[in-house]
Amino acid sequence: MADPEREQSPVVPPGSSSEPGLNSGAPSPDTELQAGGQEEEALEEGGADGALMNPKPPLLHLRRDVAGRGHRRIGGQNLRANNQTMSPPAAPSPSPSPSSSSSSSSFSGRRPLLLSSEERREMATQQRALKEERRAALDPRHRYLISRLEDAGTLGGAEVEDALISDDKFSLVEDFFAANGSKKLMFFYQDVKQDLSSVEVTHSATDQRKLFLTTGCSERLLGKCLFFLRATDKAITTANVQQEVNFGMLACGDCSLLSSVETLLTHIMLPALRAQQTWGSVKDSTSCPDVQSFLSSVDQFICNLSSARVNIERQFQLQQVDLPEAIHQLSCPADYTAAANNSELVEHLEGVVSVWTNQIKQVLTESKQMRKEADDVGPSAELEHWKGRMVTFNSLMEEVKRPEVKRTLGVLQVTKSRTLRTWRELDGDITVVANEAKDNVKFLYTLDKFFGPLGKCTPTRLLEHIPRLMSSIRMIHTISQYYNTSERMTSLLLKVTNQMITTCRSFLSQGVARIWDLSRPVLLQRISDCCKLNAEYQRSFQMVRDKLRENPDSRQFDFSENYIFGKFDAFCRRLEKIADMASSLESLAALQHMKVEGIEKIYVHYLSIVSTTTSKTYDVLDHRKLEFDSDYADFQLQVRSLFQSLQSLLDFWCHQPLTAERMLALLEVFESGPLAGLDLKQNYMLLLQRYSRELELLRKTYQRQRESPPHRTQPAPGTYDPLFYKISQKTMDNILKV
């Protein structure tokens, strides 16, 4: 137990004592006792690591008498020297009040300021026993967590295990495993500053990288965040830990935290959500609008996150230059006058302002240059561009308001330096450009609600948004102060066109790798929907244009329609050619069902055309791919050749000695196939001639045998003949079509 006399002794800070014995002479018995207890505990705990893991009270010098008499421990001088080297002196304390004693102790608020060696050894023994108890309780669930943390590249397996069982928040692990427990378990792996006023270390006092449990509420993330997530309310057992517990990591060391979160959501979370087949009671997520709306909102959040990250990176900063110390001490007009009288200082400041001026000129010049954009960017890129400019010039305006910049300009203003003329001109330009960017962002944000439907809706659902979209664009053109130029409005409408084309291409390829993998009726219907979207888009534009023309005093929609809609028209012409190819192939597919001798070779030719058409590696939906036009011409030649082969086969059989009934059946077979490409009128005329000859033969036979007709099962001459009626009706129908 501690000596009562010692506990009642006044506390004297080492720096405030005037007696050499308290600072550089022999240590007091209390100091020796404290140092000896720390040495023994450090040895028991395994050196410096044990001392770091078990915080001790601060090193305090207690005054017993003036001379500081007392027995010295063997080696106490070295320990005292080490403590003076490694630990700073404790803060002065007027008296060892109960509150100060309790706040200085890291073990318990009820313990005294100093502990005896026996108590320290007892506490160290209890801590070791607790660690061993936790180590013995580790099971495959804990081993799974340890292995994941080790795979993350933090520490070795043994070090991770030791950090886990030594953590004061070890109970968070059990809460994570429990039924209806916490859904998350977080570790931080980062540099931790040691509180040297309460921890005695035996090595250099630098930041130490540690792995520790955290709730994420009190500690700042400065390194890596390694987290485990569970989605079930069931208890985590050794049987289900690998299936129910997911592991992830965020890093905010050298890279941005926003970038790390964006990568996690983009490459892990969102693909996992899209691959989810069932959502509770919802069995088919693709047909549920709520699920699709949620996925769209996640995608939009990722886009906003990316935009925020890029805008932060775009912030403008004036070049860091070395300013004289006198600049930082300017506070009154007399100081500025004195600084202005220093010619060397003024010359240096003019050089600094020249550096800043050139930097600002470069930014302004870059903002006026023509933008390099892909030719298929959508309207959201326009908003992001102006948001970026707003961030750049707003941050520039904040930079020129910094105190050191104002002081520098103040000194040059007193001297009436010529460099300020250029600075004032640039300051005016910055204000104009910043106001322009802010105004444009304000108006373009009115279109933000349409960007989602433009990119996600089908062409059919997009039709309902077009009139309101055109009304918003008209409002921007009418009201905005900076964005109402013909050049910018035409560029905005062109970006809307680009987005519609991109949406149509995604719609046409939805669910398949190539459009030819779709069934041809579905492909033809999708092509029709895309062409209707183009027609409605142009119709809405023309309605707004015509309405504005009724009021000549208002700003007109005098934009180049060919420039705005030309790409969409070219895209639709490409779709019409694809539709023609799909229709031809669908018609010729009936060849496989035709039961005519000689059709097999023609069907093989058809399969060759299909294979050639569908095996093209380029994107046929890209209307800029000119090789499609030559392939389409070859396709038409091949189809015409196939129809010629069909016509030749039909003509061949029609010139064979067939009866009228068999010839009629043959024509019906060809009529049920690809009739559109065949000319059957001549064949029906040939059938009629053949029937006329048969009818004349029948008349002669009748005249010859009418007196003594032979016994026959066929209808008698002059009575109703079904075959004759059938042939006549079919022949007359085809003749009337001519």
LOBA-656677 format. One record per residue (C-alpha): x, y, z. Coordinates in steps of 0.02 Angstrom, whole numbers, plus 50000, padded with zeros to 5 digits. Example, Ala and Ser with C-alpha at 12.3 -4.5 7.8 and 13.67 -1.06 7.14 Angstrom:
<atoms>
506154977550390506844994750357
</atoms>
This chain:
<atoms>
500005000050000500575017949973501325027650117500005039450194501335052450228501835051850046500035053649986499825069350088501435077550024501195092749912501475090549726502855101549655503155102649466504945098349423505235114049323504695125649462505825119049600507385128849645508215114349734509475105049626509065088749707507325089149634507895091449455509635084849427510185077149592509675061049676507875056449649506665056049792506075039349861504375042349783505135044849612506185029249634504665019349686503685025249535505105021949414505455005049492503625000049479503575005449298505154995649259504484979849338502804981349250503624985049083504684969449103503164959249150502154965649003503524962748876504464979248863503874994748772502344986348695501684981948866501964999548928501045006748778499584994848795499374998548981499385017449012500175023449176499885039049280500985054049237502715055249313502575067249461503965072649581503385072949763504325083649889504665075450058505975087150129507175100450072508645089150048507635075849965508345062450077507875044450051508515027649997508985026049813508495010549716509865001849622509765007849443508535021349490509625034849415509565026849242507705024349251507465042349303508555048149159507555037649038505935044649103506565062349088507105059048909505545050048852504175059148949503875077748967503605084849141501865084149211500825099849210500925110049370499595106049496499255116649648498705102749762498265084349746496395086949755495275071749737494665077349568496395079949498496985063549568495555054149490495775062649320497635058649316497405040049344497085029849187496435014749280495025020449393494315036849454494325030249633496165025149640497495036449714498735046049607500145033349631500045014549645501235003349738502264990249650501174976449718499614984649650500424987149481500964969149473499224963649522498424974249386499664967949257499254950149309497394953649290497654961049118498674946149062497354934449130496004944049036496984943048874497274924448894495444921948936494944930948776496254921448676495564904948739493804910448691494264913748510493324902448390493194900848198492124916548192493534926948267494804917848158493794922848005493854941148056495714939948092496074931847923495124945547831496054959147925497704950447887497254949147701496934967847699498804970747722498744978247895499714966748013500184948648027498954936048096499754935348268499844954248281498014956048227497494943348357498484952148494497744969048446495994961548450496074953448621496964968648695495664981048635494574989448766493094988348645493194969448626491374968348677490894975748507491404959248427490214949248537488834961748502489144959548315488994940648330487424940948439485654938548375484864955448331486564963048364487514976948280487514976648091489294983248078491004980548155492354993348115494234993748135495385008648103497185005648052498095022048063499395032348154498895035848334499675049948432500215044348605499645055448751501345057548833500575065548986499805049049035500845035948947502665031748982503515024748828505235017248819505645022548641505545038248536503895047748556503265046748376501595041848298501255023348307500175014248178498895003848268497404992648228495964995748346494094993648361493005009048346491205014448336491685027948211490935041648320492425047948420493975044348314494365052848149494775041648002496545045747946497125029147874496135013447831494385008747887494104989947883492294985147913491214969647925489364970147881487944958047916486214958647839485374945347945484634946548119485124928748157486604925348269488274923848179488904906148207490394896248148489274888448016488624904447936489994917247968490724915947793489014917347710488244931047817489734942447853490434953647717492094962747726492584979347650493884992847663494005011647642495625021147632495905039647658497775040447673498635046947518497035046147414495395054947445494045047347552492765052447422493725042847290493785027447401491915028047436491565030747251492615015647204491735004847334490005009647275490415008847089491344992447080490604982547225488974988947297488034994147140488484978547037487954967847186486294976947197485974975147011486364956647019485104954347160483694943547094482424944847235482054959747348481004952547488479244950347423479774956847252480284941947147480684950646984481704966347015481774971246831479884973846824479734982946992479785001946971480245004647154481804993747139482315002046977482035019247054483135014447201484525008347087484405024346987484545034647146486105025047197486845027847025486435046347036487225047347208488825039847137488815052846999488585066847126489995059547230491135059347079490635077147036491025082947213492715074447209493165082447042492585099547099493655098447255495145094247147494765109347036494895121847178496095135847134497555140047245498765154347226500555149047214501395148147383502775161047393503925166247534503345182747606504435192747726503985191647909503605210247909502065207047801501285195947933501535209448066500625223547975499185229848080498985248648065499205262147930500885266948002501515249247974500975249847792501825266647767503435260247844503395244747735503085255347580504655265347616505685249247608506165248347424506845230647435505235224547515504165233347385505175225747243504975208547319503095210947339502915216747158503745200747103502535190647209501035199647135501725196846959501795178146994499995178147054499455188946907500195176946779499355162346867497655170846862497895175746679498215157646635496605152046720495595165446631496375161046464495975142646486494175146746529493965156046365494665142246257493525130746160493085115246258493665098246198492185086646221491695069946152490405071446014489145060746109489135069246281487445072546361486725088246443487355083146616489125086746553488595104746522488035106546702489625098446767490685110146661489895125746734489925118646910491775115946889492035133746829491005140346974492075130647098493685136647016493275155047014492395155247182493945147547259495005160147164493985174347240494255166847411496115165547380496295184047339495405187947503496735179447607497535191047738499295189647667498645194147493497705209147560499235215047657500335213147504499125223147396498945236047535500805239647536500845241147346499325252447351500245264447468501705264847347500505266647198501355252147109500985249646924500685231146951499025235347034498285241446869498395224046794497795216546958496225227446960495825222546779495995204246822494945206546978493535213346870493695199046747493645186346889492045193946956491185193346786491695175346751491215169646926489495177846911489255170046740489655152646804488505154746954487055160846847487265146846720487315133646855485715140646931484765139046767485515122546712484995114846878483185116846820483575103246693484335091546821482655082946852482615077746668484365070346663483795054546753482345050546634483415055146483484685041946531483585028546608481855028646529481345018846377480925029146222479075026146251479125032646431480255046846379478915053946265477955061246413479465071146474479895079746310478605093946316479135099146493480965097746444480715109546296479765121746408481225122246530482455125246389481345139246325481335147046500483245146746506483335154846335482095168446386482675172946562484505168646584485735182946576487255173646508486665157146436485425163846308486645164746161486255155046005487905145646018487605139446195485765135046169486175125346010487545116146103486335111846244485005105246125486315095146033486835087146198485015082746230485005074446059486575064846102485795058546263484235052646172485285043146046486275035146187484665030246274483975022746114485555012646086485475005846263483635001746239483944992446077485334982046156484434979046321484594960946377485704955246233487504957046179487024961345998485404967645924485354952445807485124941445961483394948945985481914940845905481544950345746479784955845795480474963145959481884971745864480684979445741479564985945881481034993845973481625002245813479885009245789479885016345966481545025145937480965032945775479375039245862480465047545994481415057145861479805062845780479065068645946480675077745994480675087645833478805090845844478975098246020480405109345964479405115645816477885119245927478945130146043479735138745894478055142445812477325148845976478775160845999478545167245823476805173245872477675186145983479055194245879479685204346028480215188746124481825179346096481605167145954482165149245933483255153745784484345138445795484965126845660483775112045659484925102445544486345104445670485245099445818484265085045742485435079545602486275066145709484605059145767483965058645587485545049645531485325037345675483525034045626484025031345444485235018245507483835010345607482715009945453484045000245358484234988145504482334986245506482344982345319483664968945347482704961545493481084961345393481914952845244482714939645353481084936545445480164934445280481454922545208481444912045368479874903645297480994894445172481334880845300479494876145300479284875245110479094857345046479714859444868481064849444787482604860444758482254872744898483654865645007485044874744913484104891044923483874888845112485744885845132486024902145039484844910645162485804903845311487404910545236486624927945223486074927045405487794921745463488664935445365487464948745429487544944145613489414940945620489944959145598491064964445742490764983245734489304991945816487944992845685486995005645791488405018245772487825028645626489605035045604490215017745551490225019645362490655001345331488844997245370488275005645210489344994245102488784979145203486984984345180487224985744991487994968244989486524961845091485294968844965486244960444822486234943744913484374944944948483994949344767485034934444711484064923144828482394929344761483004926344585483414908544634481654906544705480894913744546481924902044439481404887044545479564891944529479704894644342480554877844324479114868644408477794878744319478484872944151478434854944203476964844244140475934846644297474084846244311473174862244350472784855744524474604852044566475164868444491473904877644600474574868744755476344873744707475864892044691475014891344861476644885144938477624899744865476254911844910476384906945094478254910345090479204925945036477864932044917478384950344924479944947344822479174936044691478124940244538476744927044536475604935544409476444927144261476344910344347474494912444378474234917244196475164901444147474034891644264472504899244181473124894644009473464876944067471734875744139470994882443975471834868443881471204855744004469474863343991469514862343800470064844243811468644841043931467394849143809467974838343666467874822943772466144827543824465574829943644466284813143597465574803343742463954812143782462894799343689463644784643780464584791243930465734779044020465474774744203466464787144307466554793844483466934811744434465534824644411464644823744247464954837244117463904852444144463744849544331464654858644474466534855344472467434860544635469164860244556468594871244414467844883744537469384883844645470574886844500469474900144423469254909544586471114909444627471574914544450470314928644442470884935644612472674936944553472144944344386471134957744476472644962144582473564966644423
</atoms>
